[in-house]
Amino acid sequence: PSDAVRASAASALGRFLFKCEIEELPPERGAEIAERLIDLINDERATVELRRRALESAAFSSDERLHSLIARAYDDPEALIRISAIFAMGRSADESWSGTVRAEIRNPDPRFRFEAVRAAGELADRRAAPSLIALLAEADAEIRSAAIWSLGQVGGPVARQALQKLAASGGSAALRREAREALA
């Protein structure tokens, strides 16, 4: 009955759903997990935390309903649901979200910006590289680290050049290490 436990369980199911999608676990199990998560997303009585964690986990699913669920969450008046929608966009591996994610990289709210930076990396969106490079000077250390990671995921000559420059002479030892890890 604990909402916190239910939200944690919904988050944990994402790993299993991913394994079903890549056929490390039976696909029929994945369909069952996706169905339960989608039921939670659509349950208006469920807490915001439970609905958003269900959305984030369901994003691994190839279920055709997922795109519209993410779109509906992105239009939700609740900011936390919209943040989870951006997270889900990246996790979905659906390139149709790339433009939305790139736009959110410029969001003034750091919570949205952070999730958009991560989502750009998950989507391996090379067109996001210039925006990600600009964030290497970001004051928020978490966003800066996410930008470094995402540049490593995005790849390409522009991202590689920025990471090489950062690895060679960029600020602190921690930043240089993050850049080397992203290059790897």
Secondary structure, 3 states (H helix, E strand, C coil): CCHHHHHHHHHHHHHHHHHHHCCCCCHHHHHHHHHHHHHHHHCCCCCHHHHHHHHHHHCCCCCCCHHHHHHHHHCCCCHHHHHHHHHHHHHHCCHHHHHHHHHHCCCCCHHHHHHHHHHHHHCCCHHHHHHHHHHHHCCCHHHHHHHHHHHHHHCHHHHHHHHHHHHHHCCCHHHHHHHHHHHC
